[in-house]
């Protein structure tokens, strides 16, 4: 009876530390697209998982990624055994470049589900409260060929989650004016700088909360290349972004509240916007929905507002914006070039043009 009792205790231990809905497998050689159910598990189940962290850490085997893959390929994993991937780090292709970003080493603890498979849930000792979904597979076009990849990460305390490793993901932005030190172009220019998705200082101080970034579609070039450009350089609260291809979202520096952006593609916002504040240098975007009670910072240029714009403000230095719909009750600061108004202007419109510069009406 003793062996049976030990087996029962081992099974009970596994059930205690693995929340319901978190037992899907990341299968070698196949990208696991069915296992991404990140919101499964109640707060109580997540808390139970956290209390077991010390037990997990005391029963792990240190291993390199290459050795882990070799063990899985030769059916030598021990079901239920925990392995610490000592050399894991996030590697990803920097959008619109041929270069890869390599993040810091962040050992991950994973658990074998069978002799050649892993559960997708992983534990980071650097961020023990994070909920992490890990795949042992490499996707060279996106993640390089190093140590597998994180395909979902959540900080439940801040309610931030994304279908990528947002703690170690960067985007490249370029100067549009040489020597300006203002990096506001997502598609090339002069000097450049790589920015993390979240400003580290704001992140530590709790400046971000309730930010959800959904699945991002692959770029339309027939490959698995992901070119996500989402950067929050200032404080951002309650932000939700849907799926899309190449979302060039750049909010800096601003108090961003109650913003919902859906189906972002190539700097395009299809949903309407209400009670949103964008930072400086809102550049090259297309807004398909109605825009109401929205503030755009200085340097808003080359944007296309395809429906109505109302009760909003566009900051100084706005250039080359096109307003296809009606403009009602807006405050538009002086710009350096003409704004194009194709719809009707009704209500109180305050447009302060520079001397010698007038607006164009079609």
C-alpha positions in Angstrom: 0.0 0.0 0.0 2.9 2.4 0.5 3.7 2.8 -3.2 0.1 3.5 -3.9 -0.1 6.1 -1.1 3.0 7.8 -2.4 1.5 8.0 -5.9 -1.7 9.5 -4.5 0.2 12.1 -2.6 2.2 13.0 -5.7 -0.9 13.4 -7.7 -2.5 15.5 -5.0 0.6 17.7 -5.0 0.4 18.3 -8.7 -3.3 19.2 -8.5 -2.6 21.7 -5.8 0.0 23.6 -7.7 -1.5 23.5 -11.2 -4.7 25.7 -11.4 -7.6 24.4 -13.3 -7.3 25.1 -17.1 -3.6 25.3 -16.9 -2.7 21.7 -17.9 -2.4 22.1 -21.6 1.0 21.0 -23.1 3.5 22.9 -25.2 4.3 20.1 -27.7 7.7 20.0 -29.2 7.8 20.9 -32.9 4.3 22.3 -33.0 3.3 25.8 -32.0 0.7 25.4 -29.3 -2.2 27.7 -30.3 -4.9 26.0 -28.3 -3.3 26.5 -24.9 -3.5 30.2 -24.6 -6.3 30.5 -22.0 -4.5 33.1 -19.8 -7.5 34.2 -17.7 -8.3 30.7 -16.5 -8.1 30.1 -12.8 -9.7 32.1 -10.0 -7.7 34.5 -7.7 -7.8 31.7 -5.0 -6.2 29.2 -7.4 -3.5 31.7 -8.3 -2.9 32.4 -4.7 -2.5 28.7 -4.0 0.0 28.5 -6.8 2.0 31.3 -5.3 2.1 29.7 -1.8 3.7 26.6 -3.5 6.5 28.5 -5.1 9.0 27.6 -2.3 8.2 23.9 -2.7 8.6 24.1 -6.4 12.0 25.8 -6.1 13.2 23.1 -3.7 12.6 20.3 -6.1 14.0 21.5 -9.4 16.9 20.4 -11.6 19.1 23.0 -13.2 19.4 22.4 -17.0 20.3 24.3 -20.1 17.8 24.7 -22.9 19.8 22.5 -25.2 19.9 19.7 -22.6 16.2 20.1 -22.0 15.4 19.7 -25.7 17.7 16.7 -26.0 16.0 15.1 -23.0 12.6 15.6 -24.5 13.6 14.4 -27.9 15.0 11.2 -26.4 11.9 10.6 -24.2 14.0 11.2 -21.0 11.9 13.8 -19.2 10.5 12.7 -15.9 6.7 13.4 -15.6 6.1 15.8 -12.8 9.8 16.8 -12.5 10.6 20.5 -12.5 13.4 21.9 -14.5 15.1 25.3 -14.2 16.1 26.5 -17.7 19.2 28.4 -16.5 19.9 30.2 -19.7 16.5 31.3 -20.8 16.1 34.8 -22.2 13.6 36.4 -24.5 14.9 37.0 -28.0 12.8 38.7 -30.7 13.1 40.3 -34.0 13.0 44.1 -33.7 10.1 45.3 -36.0 11.1 46.9 -39.3 14.7 45.7 -38.9 16.8 42.6 -39.5 18.2 42.7 -35.9 17.2 40.7 -32.9 16.8 42.0 -29.4 18.3 39.8 -26.6 16.8 40.4 -23.2 18.5 39.6 -19.9 18.9 36.0 -18.6 15.7 35.1 -16.7 15.7 31.4 -15.5 12.3 29.8 -15.9 11.0 26.7 -14.0 9.0 24.4 -16.2 7.3 21.0 -15.5 7.4 17.9 -17.5 3.9 16.5 -18.3 5.1 13.4 -20.0 8.5 11.9 -21.0 8.7 14.3 -23.9 6.3 17.2 -23.3 6.1 20.2 -21.0 3.2 22.0 -19.3 3.0 25.5 -20.8 2.8 27.2 -17.4 6.2 28.4 -16.2 7.6 30.2 -13.1 10.0 33.0 -13.1 12.1 33.5 -10.0 12.7 37.1 -11.0 9.0 37.8 -11.1 7.4 35.0 -9.0 3.9 36.5 -9.2 3.8 36.6 -13.0 1.7 34.1 -14.9 3.8 32.9 -17.7 3.0 30.6 -20.6 6.2 29.2 -22.3 6.8 27.1 -25.4 10.0 25.1 -25.9 9.6 25.7 -29.6 11.7 28.3 -31.5 10.2 30.4 -34.2 13.3 31.7 -36.0 11.4 34.5 -38.0 10.2 36.0 -34.7 12.1 34.6 -31.7 15.3 33.5 -33.2 16.7 30.0 -32.4 17.9 30.2 -28.8 15.8 29.1 -25.8 12.1 28.9 -26.7 9.7 31.7 -26.1 7.1 33.2 -23.8 3.8 33.5 -25.6 1.8 35.0 -22.7 2.7 37.0 -19.7 0.6 38.6 -16.9 1.3 40.6 -13.8 -1.9 39.9 -11.9 -1.1 42.6 -9.3 -1.1 45.4 -11.9 -3.5 43.6 -14.2 -1.2 43.9 -17.2 -1.1 41.1 -19.7 0.0 40.6 -23.3 0.5 37.7 -25.7 4.2 38.3 -25.7 6.9 38.9 -23.2 6.1 42.5 -22.6 8.8 42.8 -19.9 11.5 42.2 -22.4 10.1 43.5 -25.7 11.4 46.5 -27.5 10.5 48.7 -30.5 12.7 50.9 -32.5 11.8 54.5 -33.2 13.7 57.1 -35.2 14.2 60.8 -35.3 12.3 62.7 -38.0 14.5 65.7 -37.4 18.3 65.0 -37.3 19.8 65.8 -33.9 16.5 66.5 -32.3 16.6 63.7 -29.8 12.9 63.2 -30.4 12.3 59.6 -31.5 8.8 59.7 -33.0 8.9 57.8 -36.3 8.2 54.1 -36.4 9.4 53.7 -40.0 12.9 55.1 -40.3 14.6 58.4 -40.1 17.9 59.6 -38.6 19.3 58.4 -35.3 17.2 55.7 -33.6 16.6 54.4 -30.1 15.0 51.1 -28.9 12.3 51.5 -26.3 10.8 48.9 -24.0 7.0 48.5 -24.1 6.7 50.0 -20.7 8.9 52.7 -19.1 10.8 50.9 -16.3 10.6 53.8 -13.9 6.8 54.1 -14.3 6.4 50.3 -14.1 8.2 50.1 -10.7 6.2 53.0 -9.3 2.9 51.4 -10.4 2.2 53.9 -13.2 0.6 51.3 -15.4 -2.6 49.4 -14.5 -5.2 47.4 -16.3 -3.5 47.2 -19.6 -4.5 44.3 -21.9 -2.8 43.7 -25.3 -4.5 40.9 -27.3 -3.2 38.5 -29.9 -1.2 40.2 -32.6 -1.6 38.9 -36.1 1.3 37.9 -38.2 2.6 40.4 -40.8 1.1 40.1 -44.2 4.3 38.7 -45.8 3.4 35.0 -45.6 5.8 34.4 -42.7 5.5 34.2 -38.9 7.2 37.6 -38.5 5.5 39.8 -35.8 6.1 43.5 -36.0 4.4 44.8 -33.0 5.2 48.4 -32.0 3.4 49.3 -28.7 5.3 51.7 -26.5 4.0 53.4 -23.3 6.5 56.0 -22.2 4.3 57.8 -19.7 1.6 56.8 -17.2 -1.2 54.6 -18.8 -4.2 53.3 -17.0 -7.0 51.0 -18.2 -5.8 50.4 -21.8 -7.1 47.6 -24.0 -5.8 46.8 -27.4 -7.2 44.2 -29.7 -5.5 42.1 -32.4 -4.0 43.5 -35.5 -0.9 43.7 -37.7 1.8 46.3 -37.1 0.1 48.4 -34.5 2.3 51.5 -34.2 1.0 52.8 -30.9 3.1 55.5 -29.3 1.8 57.2 -26.2 4.3 59.6 -24.6 4.2 61.3 -22.2 0.6 61.4 -21.1 -2.1 60.4 -18.7 -3.8 57.8 -20.8 -7.2 56.7 -19.4 -10.1 54.7 -20.6 -8.7 54.0 -24.0 -9.9 51.1 -26.2 -8.0 50.5 -29.5 -9.2 47.6 -31.6 -8.0 46.2 -34.9 -4.9 48.3 -35.1 -3.1 47.8 -38.4 -0.3 50.0 -39.8 -1.2 52.8 -37.5 -4.9 52.4 -38.1 -7.6 52.7 -35.4 -11.0 51.3 -36.7 -13.0 51.7 -33.5 -14.3 55.1 -32.3 -12.5 56.9 -29.5 -13.9 58.7 -26.6 -12.2 60.3 -23.6 -8.7 59.5 -24.8 -5.4 61.5 -24.4 -2.6 60.9 -26.8 0.9 62.2 -26.2 3.1 64.3 -28.4 3.9 63.5 -32.1 0.9 61.5 -33.0 2.1 60.5 -36.4 0.8 58.9 -39.6 -2.3 57.3 -38.2 -5.7 56.7 -39.7 -8.8 56.9 -37.5 -11.8 55.2 -39.1 -14.2 55.7 -36.2 -15.7 58.9 -34.7 -13.4 60.7 -32.4 -14.9 62.6 -29.5 -13.4 64.2 -26.4 -9.9 63.3 -27.5 -6.7 65.3 -26.8 -3.8 65.0 -29.2 -0.4 66.4 -28.0 1.8 68.8 -30.0 3.2 67.7 -33.3 0.1 65.8 -34.4 0.8 65.4 -38.2 -0.1 63.4 -41.3 -3.1 61.8 -39.6 -6.3 61.0 -41.4 -9.6 61.5 -39.5 -12.1 59.6 -41.7 -15.2 60.3 -39.7 -16.4 63.1 -37.4 -14.1 64.8 -34.9 -15.9 66.6 -32.0 -15.1 68.2 -28.6 -11.4 67.5 -29.1 -8.1 69.4 -29.1 -5.1 69.1 -31.4 -1.9 70.6 -30.1 0.5 73.1 -31.7 2.7 72.1 -34.5 0.0 70.0 -36.2 0.8 69.5 -39.8 -0.8 67.9 -42.8 -3.8 66.4 -41.0 -6.9 65.5 -43.1 -10.4 65.7 -41.7 -12.8 63.9 -44.0 -15.8 64.1 -41.7 -17.4 66.9 -39.8 -15.4 68.9 -37.3 -17.5 70.2 -34.4 -16.5 72.1 -31.3 -12.8 71.6 -31.5 -9.7 73.6 -30.5 -6.9 73.3 -33.0 -3.6 75.0 -32.2 -1.4 76.7 -34.8 0.4 74.5 -37.2 3.3 74.7 -39.7 1.3 73.6 -42.7 -2.2 73.5 -43.9 -4.9 71.2 -42.4 -7.3 69.8 -45.0 -11.0 70.0 -44.1 -13.2 68.0 -46.4 -16.3 67.9 -44.2 -18.4 70.6 -42.6 -17.2 72.7 -39.8 -20.1 73.4 -37.3 -20.3 74.8 -33.8 -17.4 76.6 -32.2 -14.1 75.9 -34.0 -11.0 77.7 -32.8 -8.2 77.4 -35.4 -5.2 79.5 -34.7 -3.2 79.7 -37.9 0.3 81.1 -38.2 0.7 84.4 -40.1 0.6 83.7 -43.8 -0.8 80.2 -43.4 -4.4 79.4 -44.0 -6.5 76.3 -43.9 -7.5 74.5 -47.1 -11.1 73.6 -47.8 -12.2 71.1 -50.5 
